[in-house]
Amino acid sequence: MISAALALVGALVYGSADFFGGLAAKRLRSIVVTCIAALSGLAALALAQPLIGGIWTASDIAWGALAGGAGIVAVALLYACLAIGPMSILSPLTAVVSAVAPMLWGLLVEGDALAPIGYAGLAVALVAVVLVGFIPGERIVRPSARGLLMAVGAGLGIGAFLILIDQTSDASGLVPLVVSRATSGIVTALIVGVLVIAAVRRGVPGRSVLEVAGTGPGTTPTGHADLRHAKESGAEVAASGLVVTMRRAWWFAVIGGVADAAANALALLALREGDLSVVAALTALYPAGTILLAAIVLRERVAGIQWIGLALAVIAGGMLAIA
């Protein structure tokens, strides 16, 4: 029960991180948002780690670094597949794969055993993942094979993050997350640095490469994305009159990074308290957090199908808690 509750809360926190990341990506390039989120999350984890404690071992450091690498691959594939579209299909597909891959790993490789109601709960959770990931207003078109493959790859990358973090020892505390976030931060910072240097050599101000050129998804270091708010054009969210200035965009990215780090910590704690298959299914419900925040902060209307998904998410959480 504790594991399911932690995973469900973690999913909501993941969703809040994606919400702020999506707003930040209205003014900042996605790679910049990812870099800021990675570094701010790293700072938060580095401050928390000594308080929580944890043993630094070579194996846990290695698993953490691999998890960070999986997150980077997931982000790259997510950018690519969403640029191809359609988001209305590729977004839920990514979320489902990110749940199914670690679920199968937990059930088939790690030998997770659930009561019958638990398996039913996993099925309900998968349906909820699809429904809460629905993007109202998106024109549905047939996706290309390339887009589908990239979406599956992005989902596998997100799922791999959970699988790899689950391999770490209980005694490691937050060490694997610190290493994972450091890996993401270093790689994304290097990419941003290369972009700035290239711009300066072309005679363009370095800061110009930080700002968004067009629209695109904002993501967190683990590869999630708030698709709806990042893809809207302009600097204003009409529903609420919220103007995303450049200064606010930086702060939104920082807040998103800290929230993402907190969600990672909750997911790690959930994994150490329970089964990977259960944690994966509930963590994949992260769009629920984005939907709820958008409804509260931006006063957006929640589509009927999304309400059904949210209700099923609560039901699935209850079923898995007693499994």
N, C-alpha and C positions, 0 to 999 in steps of 0.2 A: 504493500500500500504506500509506504514512504517513497519508494523508488518511482512509482507511477505519478505520485503527486509532485515530486521534484521535477520529473521530466515534463509534465504538463505546464508547470509554472515556468520552467526553462523555455518551453516553446513560446509562451506568451512574451517572455523577455526577449527572445530571439526576434519575434515579430516587432517589438518596439525598436530594437536596434535597426532592423530593416526599414522601418518607417522613417527614422531620423536620417539614415543613410540615403534613402530615396529623396528626401527633401534637400539634403546637401548636394546631391548629384544634379539638382536643377541649376546650380551655379558652378560647381566644380566638376572636373573630369572624373570619371568613374575610378580610374587608377589612383587619382589623388585622394578621393574619398576613402578608398581601400587602404591607402598608405596611412592616412591620418587615423583611421579607425584602428589599424593594426598597432600603431605606435601608442595611441592613447590607451588602448586595451592592455598593451604590454606594461605601461606605467602602472595601471591599476593592479594588474596581477603581481607585478614586482613588489608593490607596496603591501599587498595582502599575503604574499607567500611566507615572509618571515613570521607573521602573526599565526598563520596556520601550521607552519612547519612542513617538513618534507625532506627526504633523503635524496641527494643527487647521485644517481647511478648511471653508468654508461648506457645500460639498456633503456632506462626510462627517458634519457636524453635523446637517444636514437629514435624511439617511438614518437616522441614529441616532434622531432625534426621532420620525420616522415609524415606525420599528421599535418604539419604546416605546409609541406610540399603538396599534399593531396588537396589542401584548401586552395592553394595557388592554381593548380590545374583545374579545379572546379570553377574558379572565378573566370579563368581564361575561356573555358568552354562555354560557360554561361553567357559571357559577353557575345561570343561568336554566334551561338544558336539564337539568342534573342534579337540580334541584329538581322538575322534571316527571317524570323517569325514563322507562324503567328504565335504571339505570346499566349493567347487564350488556350492553346493546345500544349505548347512546349513548357510553359510554366508548371501546370499541374503534372505533366509527365516527369519533369525533373524532380518534383517533390515526391511523387510516388516511387520513383527509382531510388531516391535517397532514403526512403523508408524500407523498401523491399530488400535491397541489397544487404544491409546489416541485419534485417530480420532473418533472412535465409541463413546468413553466416551464424547468427546466434542459435538458430534451431538445428541446423545441419552440422555445423563444425564444432560449436561450443556445447552443444547438447542441451540447450534450454528446454525445459519441460514445463508446459502450462496445463492447467485444468481446461476442460472443454470450453468453459465460458471465456477463457483467455484467448483461445484460438478464434472464437467468434468475435471477441473484442478487437483482435488484430484486423479482421476483415472489415469491421465497422470503422475502424480508424482509417483504413485505406480509402474507403468511400468518402469519409470526412475530409481527407487530404485533398481529394479531387475537387470537392464542392467548395471548400474554403479557398482553394487556389483559383477559383473562377474569377475572371476579370470582366466585370460588366462593361458593355459597350464595345468590346473588342470584336472586330469583324472576323468571323471564322472562315478561314480558307484552308485548303489542303496543304499540310506541311511538306517540305521536301525531305528526301531521304537523308540529305546532309544535315538538315536541321534536327531531324529526329535522332540521328546518331550523336550529334553534339549534346542534345538534351539528355540523352541516356548517359553519355560520358560525364556530364556535369553532375547528374544525380549519383553516379558511381563515386565521383570524387567526394561529394558531400558525405555519402555513406561510408566511404573509406576513412574519413576523419573520425567518425564514431568507432569504427572497428579498431583503428590504430590506437586511439586513446584508451580503448577498453583493454588493451594489452599491458598497460602500465600497472605497476604495483601500487597497492593501497598506501604503502609507506612513503610514496613519492609526493604526496600532497598535491600542490599546484605546479610542481616542477615541470611536468610534461606540457602543461598549457603555457607556461612562461616560455619554454623552448619553442613551442609551436608558433606562438605569437611573435617571438623574436625572428623566426625564420621568415614569416610573412612580412614583417616590418622591414627587414633588411632587403629582401628581394624587391618589394614594391618601392622602397625608397631609392634603390639603385635605378629602377626603371624611370621613376620621376626625375632623378638626377640626370640620366641620359637624355631625356626629353628636353630638359631645361638647357643643357649644354648644347644640344643640337640646334635649339631655337636661337641661342645667343650667336652661334657660329653663322647662322643664316641672317643675322642682323635684326632678329626679332626679340623684343623684350622677353626675358625668361619667364616672368610671371604670367605672360599671355598663354602659355601652354597649360597653366593650372586651371583655367576657366573652361567650362564646357563649350564645345563647338557643336551645336545641334542638340539632340536629346539622346539619352541612353540610360540604361539601368544603373542604379547605384547598388553596390554590393558590400557585404561584410567579408572579412577574411575567410570565413568558412564557406563562402559561395552562395549564400542566400541573397535574395534581392527583393526590394519593394518596387515592383515593375510599374505599378500604376502611377505613383507620384514622381518617379524619375522620368517617365516618358512624356509627361505633360510639358508643353512648351511654355516659355515665358518664366518670369520670376514670381508670379503671383498665383496662389491657389484660390480660384474664384469663389469656391464654396464658403470660405471663411474670411477672405480678404487678407490672409496671411502672406506677407511679402517676404520672400527669402532673399535677403541681402547677402552680399559676399561675406560680411562678418558673421551673420547668422549661419551661413552655410558651413563655415569652419567650426563653429560651435556645435552644430547639428552632427557633423562628422565625428567630433570628439565624444559627444554624448552617445552616439551610436556605437562607437568603439568600446566605451566603458560598459554599455549595456550588453554588447556582444560577448565581452569577456566574462561578465556575470552569468550570462546564459551558458557559456562554455563550462564554467565552474559548477553550475547546477546540473548540467548534463553529466559531467564527470562524477559528481557525487551520486547521481541517480544510477550510473553504471556500476558504481562500487557497492550500491545497496541492492541492486536487482539485476534482471536479465537484459542483455543487449537487445533482444527482439522487442521487448516491451518499450524500452527507452527510445529505440529507433522509431517505432510507430508513433509514439506521442510527440517526439521532437519534431517530426515532419509536419506537425500541425502548426508550425510557426506563422503561417499567414493569418491565423486567427488573431494574433496580437496586433498585426498591422491593420486588420479590418476594424478592430475595436478602437484603436487609437485614432484612426481616420474618422470614425463616426463621432468620437468624443471631441477631438481637437479641431478637425476640419468640417465637422457636421455633414459628413458624406452619408448618403443613403446606403444602407446595407441591403444588397439584393436578397430576394426571398430564398434563392438557392444557397446563398451564403449563410443565412440564418439556419437553414436545415443542416448545413455542414457544421456550424458551431454547436448545434444541439447534439449532433451525432458525435462530435468530438468529446463533449461532456459525458455522453453515454459510454463511449469507448474507454474513456479514462476510468470511469467507475467499474466497468467490466474487467479491465486489466488490473485494477487495484485489488480486486478480490480473487483474481485468478490464482 
